[in-house]
Every structure is written in C-alpha cells, then in structure tokens.
Amino acid sequence: MKKFLVILLAVVAVGAFAFSLEDLKVSVFGNYNFVVSATSTTSDATAANYLDFGLDLTYPVAENMELGLGLGFAYLLGTDATPLFSVDATPSQNALDLFAVFKYSIELDRESRVVIRGFGGPSWPMAKFDFGKFGWVFGVGASYTRDFEGLVVGLGAGVEMRIYEKNNVIAIPVGGGNFEINF
C-alpha cells in the first residue's frame, strides 16, 4: 500500500508540474502496424500485425524541437503470435510502453508542417505484469500535420522495433490519427 501511495503522489506531483507549464503539448496517437520481420521460436510472426495507441506529453526546448514522455499500449491482432510479446514462458497479447519522445517540426506554411518523431523505452507484456520483466520499444516516424485553430491533426508512417528477450518484431506503423492539443 505504501508503494502505491508513493507512486500516486509522484504521478500527481509530476502531472501538476507538467500542466503548470504554459507550452505543454498533449498528443494522442494511434497506429496500425504492419509486421515486416519478426523472430520467434514458437509462432509464425509474419501475420503478427498489431495496433498501438497512446499519449505524448512534450515541451518545446528549442525552435521546432520538443522533448517529452509518452505512454503507449500495443495489442496483437492475431492470437497465434502472442509469444512475440513475452519475456518469459507466458505469452501476452498486449504490452504497456513508457518512452522518451523527441519531435522535430519542419514548417511548410502557417497551418501545416512535417513532424519527425523518435521514441524509445521499456515495454511490459501485460499477461503477468512485473516491473522487473520488460522488453524495449524504439521507433521513428514522420507525419504531415495540419493546424485547425489549436487542434493539430496528422497522418504519417514510420518504423518501429520491439525486443523481448529472444523475440524481435520490426513493423511499419501507419498512423490513422495524430491529434495534438496545445495549452
């Protein structure tokens, strides 16, 4: 119970600090990931496409450059590929991701830009959640975004890699939606 209260207090403190920042940007994203390559000892991973979605909190640190943190969730569409998201003998159909985010924007005109986004961090399979048993997720992508009076909407693609002990997944995420709210 003490650990839960300490974690809850830390999340509230970080959230209060983050939302007190004037230029904080919140981005919500969702992707369909086409698996290009995968290694697994127990499944045919070529049909292991998955969905991922999440949230980025970024802060501008220089002109057209942002740094921040993200929280994501990945869900395998095929149940026969569940050993891909496994760090032990327990297969998992979904994973929770926590990652650092880097964004660089190239402005095209007043309302549109191209955003290059890189990210990386730990990924926990959700079948038996354990902070000590995790894999890694890394990725980079580019998206075309358009500003509609404070609401930024984008569409893009990239490459993503997930590593869980002996299992690797390389996918091409195609973003059906990237929504950003600027404070």
C-alpha positions in Angstrom: 0.0 0.0 0.0 2.9 2.4 0.8 4.4 1.8 -2.7 1.0 2.6 -4.3 0.6 5.8 -2.3 4.2 6.9 -3.2 3.7 6.2 -6.9 0.3 8.0 -6.8 1.9 11.0 -5.1 4.7 11.1 -7.6 2.3 10.9 -10.6 0.2 13.7 -9.1 3.3 15.9 -8.5 4.6 15.3 -12.0 1.2 15.9 -13.5 0.7 19.2 -11.6 4.2 20.4 -12.6 3.7 19.4 -16.2 0.2 21.0 -16.5 1.6 24.2 -15.0 3.9 24.6 -18.0 2.4 27.1 -20.4 3.7 25.5 -23.6 2.9 21.8 -22.8 1.7 19.8 -25.8 -0.5 16.7 -25.5 -0.6 14.4 -28.5 -2.8 11.4 -28.8 -1.8 8.8 -31.5 -2.9 5.5 -33.0 -1.2 3.3 -35.5 -1.8 0.1 -37.4 1.5 -1.8 -37.5 2.3 -4.0 -40.5 4.9 -6.5 -39.3 7.8 -6.7 -41.7 10.1 -9.0 -39.9 9.9 -11.0 -36.6 11.9 -13.7 -34.9 10.1 -16.1 -32.6 10.7 -19.7 -31.6 7.0 -20.6 -31.3 4.9 -18.7 -33.9 4.8 -17.6 -37.5 5.3 -13.9 -36.9 4.7 -12.6 -40.4 1.0 -12.4 -39.6 1.5 -10.6 -36.3 0.2 -7.2 -37.2 -0.8 -5.1 -34.2 -2.4 -1.9 -33.1 -0.8 0.7 -30.9 -2.1 3.9 -29.4 -1.0 6.3 -26.7 -0.3 9.7 -25.4 2.7 12.0 -25.7 3.4 15.0 -23.3 6.1 17.2 -24.9 7.6 20.6 -24.1 9.4 22.8 -26.6 13.1 23.1 -25.8 14.2 25.0 -29.0 12.7 26.3 -32.1 10.7 23.5 -33.8 12.1 20.9 -31.3 10.2 19.2 -28.5 11.2 16.6 -25.8 8.9 14.7 -23.5 7.5 11.4 -22.3 4.9 9.0 -23.7 2.7 6.2 -22.6 1.5 3.6 -25.1 -0.4 0.4 -25.4 0.2 -2.3 -28.1 -2.4 -5.0 -29.0 -1.6 -8.0 -31.1 -4.4 -8.8 -33.6 -3.6 -12.4 -34.0 -3.7 -14.7 -31.0 -1.2 -17.2 -32.6 1.5 -14.6 -32.4 1.2 -13.9 -28.7 4.7 -15.3 -27.8 6.2 -12.3 -29.5 5.2 -10.1 -26.5 6.8 -12.4 -24.0 9.8 -12.1 -21.7 9.3 -15.4 -20.1 7.2 -18.5 -20.9 3.9 -16.6 -20.6 2.6 -15.3 -23.9 0.9 -11.9 -23.9 -1.5 -10.3 -26.4 -0.8 -6.7 -25.3 2.0 -4.6 -23.9 2.3 -1.3 -22.0 5.0 1.1 -23.2 6.7 4.0 -21.4 9.1 6.0 -23.6 11.0 9.2 -24.1 9.9 11.3 -27.1 11.8 13.6 -29.4 10.0 15.7 -32.1 11.3 18.0 -34.7 9.0 20.0 -36.9 9.6 21.4 -40.4 7.1 24.1 -41.1 5.6 24.2 -44.6 3.3 27.1 -44.1 1.3 28.7 -41.3 -1.1 25.8 -40.8 0.9 22.7 -41.9 4.2 21.1 -41.0 6.1 17.8 -41.2 6.8 16.3 -37.8 9.7 13.8 -37.3 9.1 11.8 -34.1 11.5 9.5 -32.4 10.9 7.5 -29.3 12.3 4.6 -27.2 11.8 3.0 -23.8 10.7 -0.1 -21.8 7.7 -2.2 -22.8 6.0 -4.5 -20.3 3.9 -7.5 -21.5 0.6 -7.4 -19.7 -0.2 -11.1 -19.3 1.8 -11.2 -16.0 2.7 -7.6 -15.3 6.1 -7.4 -13.5 8.3 -4.2 -13.4 11.4 -6.4 -13.5 10.4 -8.3 -16.7 10.3 -6.0 -19.7 11.4 -5.6 -23.3 12.2 -2.5 -25.3 10.4 -0.5 -28.0 12.1 2.0 -30.3 10.8 3.9 -33.3 11.0 6.8 -35.7 8.3 8.2 -38.0 7.3 11.2 -40.0 3.8 12.7 -40.3 2.1 15.6 -42.2 0.1 17.7 -39.7 -2.4 20.5 -40.2 -3.4 23.0 -37.6 -7.2 23.7 -37.2 -7.2 26.6 -34.7 -5.5 24.8 -31.8 -6.3 21.2 -32.8 -3.5 19.7 -34.8 -4.4 16.6 -36.9 -1.8 14.5 -38.6 -1.2 11.4 -40.8 2.1 9.5 -41.2 4.1 6.4 -41.1 7.5 5.1 -39.7 9.4 2.1 -38.5 9.1 0.5 -35.0 11.1 -2.2 -33.3 10.2 -4.3 -30.3 12.6 -6.5 -28.5 11.5 -9.1 -25.8 14.4 -11.4 -24.8 14.7 -13.8 -27.8 11.8 -12.2 -29.8 12.2 -9.3 -32.1 9.5 -7.5 -34.1 10.1 -4.9 -36.8 6.9 -3.2 -38.0 5.8 -0.3 -40.2 3.3 1.8 -38.2 0.8 3.7 -40.3 -0.9 6.4 -38.3 -4.6 6.8 -38.9 -4.7 9.7 -36.5 -2.5 12.0 -34.6 -4.3 14.6 -32.5 -2.4 17.3 -30.6 -3.8 19.9 -28.2 -1.6 22.9 -27.3 -2.0 24.6 -23.9 
